[in-house]
Amino acid sequence: MIPTTFHYAAPATVDELTALLAEDPAGSVVLSGGTWVVPSLNRGDLTPRCLVDLRRAGLSSVERSGDVIRVGATATYADLLASPLIGDELALLGLMAREVTGGPQIHNQGTLGGSLCAARPGSDAAAAVGTLGGVAVVAGPDAVRRIPLGEFLRDAFVTCLAPGEALIAIEFPVQPPGSSGYYKLKRGGSSWPIATAAALLRLDADGVCERAALTLGAVAAVPVPVPVEQILRGRRPEPGLLDEAARFAADRVGVPWDDELASGRYRATVSHVVARRALQRALSDIHQVTLR
């Protein structure tokens, strides 16, 4: 039971949303899927004067416009899995969504936008969004801002959102043909990830790497982008080379994240394995496509 009282509002448009937030920027909390906000309300961690629900604001679509794919802030993981556009153009998001902890309930309620705004280090979503070059679209009282993920996520549980602003979408550049790999390590079926890795690979007709991208998640306060292309590009991704790239990724962790699930030392140790397995899965996906 929520121990505090507040005003509830469900704007029907982005203009209504920003107008509502402008009335009480510091006292408003935005609700997307609710898997993080509602438990926080129940515990008394959040005590808003106004709860602004995005679910009627028309922000759940997945659409392409030119070279950009726009995922609305209230698109659920189930929406991502059901979207042919995600399956065809942003397969890595689909791989991540299938792996989200919590089963059908979280798939149908949890949202990509809500996950990014919670800024939990152990998020499933952040590494995949980072690898795909995701950009946060933020509406505020004066303008709409577009913010790369590396600037949007500032620290554990901290985003760059100012009072009166709300995330309304995540935009992704259309990806060139390639293959995806996602891997996460967790204690059990219902636990948060201890470490995640999201990878993209593209090979030429001779099996030489033309493009590679990798991001580690949950191992540090914010996702760790890894420039593995400088190791893999122009070379055949054989096991030894993938292992070299994975060790390079582990060296990029910096200050590892420490919480009740795992120590920072453990996360730093396993990041090499998680990175390698994500790269291996991306390579395996390439081989599967070749055989079809």
CORLINWO-V454592 format. One record per pair of residues at least 24 apart in sequence whose C-alpha atoms are under 6 Angstrom apart, sorted by the first residue. I is the first residue (numbers start at 1). J is the second residue. D is the distance in Angstrom with one decimal. If there is no record, write none. Layout:
((I/J/D) (I/J/D))
This chain:
((1/42/5.6) (2/41/5.8) (2/42/4.3) (6/49/4.8) (6/50/5.3) (7/50/4.5) (8/50/5.8) (8/51/4.9) (9/52/4.9) (10/52/5.8) (10/53/4.7) (11/57/5.7) (12/56/5.3) (12/57/4.2) (13/57/4.7) (18/140/5.9) (18/141/5.7) (21/164/4.8) (22/164/5.4) (25/163/4.7) (25/164/4.2) (26/163/5.5) (32/74/5.6) (32/114/5.5) (33/109/5.3) (33/110/4.9) (33/111/5.4) (35/110/5.9) (67/173/5.9) (67/174/5.2) (68/172/5.6) (68/173/4.7) (68/174/5.5) (69/171/5.6) (69/172/5.1) (70/170/5.8) (70/171/4.4) (71/169/5.5) (71/170/5.2) (72/169/4.2) (73/113/4.2) (73/168/4.9) (73/169/4.5) (74/111/5.4) (75/111/5.5) (76/108/6.0) (76/110/5.4) (76/111/4.1) (77/107/4.8) (77/111/5.9) (78/107/5.0) (78/108/5.3) (92/180/5.4) (101/190/5.7) (102/190/5.9) (118/157/5.9) (119/157/4.4) (119/158/6.0) (120/156/6.0) (120/157/5.3) (121/156/5.7) (121/218/4.8) (121/221/5.2) (121/222/5.8) (122/193/5.4) (122/218/4.3) (127/198/5.8) (127/215/5.2) (127/216/5.8) (127/217/4.9) (127/223/5.8) (128/198/5.2) (131/214/5.8) (131/215/5.5) (134/171/5.6) (134/172/4.8) (135/170/5.5) (135/171/5.1) (136/170/4.7) (137/167/5.9) (137/168/5.8) (137/169/5.1) (137/170/5.7) (138/166/5.5) (138/167/4.4) (138/168/5.8) (139/165/5.6) (139/166/5.5) (140/164/5.9) (140/165/4.3) (155/221/5.6) (155/222/5.8) (156/221/4.7) (178/202/4.4) (179/282/5.4) (179/285/5.8) (179/286/5.5) (180/282/4.5) (181/278/4.8) (181/281/4.6) (181/282/4.0) (182/278/5.0) (183/278/5.0) (194/218/5.9) (195/219/5.4) (197/275/5.4) (197/278/5.8) (198/278/6.0) (199/278/5.8) (199/279/5.7) (207/236/6.0) (208/234/5.7) (208/235/5.1) (208/236/4.5) (209/233/4.9) (209/234/5.3) (209/235/5.6) (209/236/5.9) (219/256/5.5) (219/257/5.4) (219/267/5.4) (220/256/4.5) (220/257/4.3) (221/257/5.6) (246/272/5.1) (246/275/5.1) (246/276/4.9) (247/272/5.3))
